Amino acid sequence: MCACMRMSSDAEGRVYLWDVSTRQVVRSHAAHEKRVWALDFSPNGCSDQQPGSSSGGGHLLASGSDDRLLK
C-alpha cells in the first residue's frame, strides 16, 4: 500500500480511504450491507511508486464482508 494512503471500514459496511498526511478521508463508500472484515488496496498511480512503474492515476480497492460479497 502507498505510504500516504490507508483503508478502514466500519460495522455498517462502509469503507474509507484515508490520506495519512492530511488525516482526511479521501473517499467513503457504502460498499456492503453488513460488517466489512477484509480490505485490500493497490496504490496504482501513487506518488511513492518506484520509477518506471505504471501510473494509472487511481487506486484499486477491494473489500469482503459478512454479506458474503467481494467488491
Helices and strands as residue ranges (DSSP letters): E 5-9, E 14-19, E 24-30, E 36-42, E 60-65
